[in-house]
Amino acid sequence: MKKLILLLCIIILLPTMGLSESFDDKFAYTLSKYNTTGAAIVIMRGGNIEYEYYYGRHGRKSEKVTENTHFHNASVAKMITALGVMKLYDEGKIELDKNISEYFNFPVGNPKYKDVPVTIRQVMSHTSSISGKSKYASRKHDLEWLLTPDRDSNSQWRNWAPGTKYEYANLNGGLLGSIIECISGMSVDDYMKKEFFEPLNIDAAYSTTLLKDKENISWKFNSSGEIVENVRQMLKRNESYEDTCDYKNSYYKTVGGLRVRAKDLARLTYILCKDGSVEGVEFLKPETVKLMRTNQGEIANSSVTTKDSKYGLNVDISLDDMTPVKWYGHQGTLGTFVCNAYFNPELDSVVVLLTNGCNMKKNNYVCNISRAVMNVAYEYLTEGQ
């Protein structure tokens, strides 16, 4: 009788085992095709982690990528930080169409259009008229110096009024952290830790120095597998990182500094997928996550008048050419690696891809490796349906 029960269990499990193995092979082939050194792929459905695949190494050749590996998320950080901004919105502490100068207590504006206010809605939809080539990265100047209209800061601004055109600008993402610090009175790390990371028992930070687990931080590689930066160099580079509330000088943190594990990024992304909750905890109101997935130019009395933005509120809403269904989310690229966190409310699913080095070629601004992985993930999600 016991042998019969065992045989029946094996028969029941065989299709699942075969499915898992076949998709492991498909993902492995795809990652290898794009010269990936190390990667993590996680698929979440219905609020649960359903599939995980870990590939290659995160450090020395013997150090394999695992579920514990922390990856640098690049610009995906903007979407996750936006959760924090919208938490303040839900609490009535900010208004999306209010002049951002009233929060920062110094004038912010395009010197060519001094009478047109810059708003949080514009910042989050990349329609603020801040230039995509803004010279912020050197961090030689504080935010007031960069954005005041009283200085001839032509290099920071485009020649169109705020809210009227779309241009992706990294500094918009940096302003998210400054908004959080200015309103909450906490450092962006402390705020996100308190409101999002700790409730989900997530070890994440905007600097490697603040991670609890420093043994599983992924190195960075190029598409040939050569080391670009090891963990010792990362920690050395970040040792001057100040976890303080200084909104005029902390704008660089949320441009793309988040470090997090793939499973945890999927859980955070799932907040945006359905109703603002994950694992039974409500982080944002359902109507707020719906707003984040909406074209801001289509909203009545919005400070965004253009409908051409690819973004809702720090959520890419234009991803309709990767698979037969539309995806939402964010891509992150930096130098030699790509990261993606995408979700589809109808499929009730999240797909996360984190890499530490790969081929970075793009098609219509989305990396080819991302498109290939998403096609395999879509096949997985619709297999047998």
Helices and strands as residue ranges (DSSP letters): H 2-33, E 38-45, E 48-56, E 70-72, H 76-90, H 101-104, H 120-124, H 143-147, G 154-156, H 170-184, H 188-192, I 193-197, G 198-200, G 208-210, E 220-221, E 227-229, H 231-237, H 253-256, E 259-261, H 262-273, E 277-278, E 281-282, H 286-292, G 296-298, E 316-319, E 327-334, E 337-344, E 349-355, E 362-363, E 366-367, H 368-382
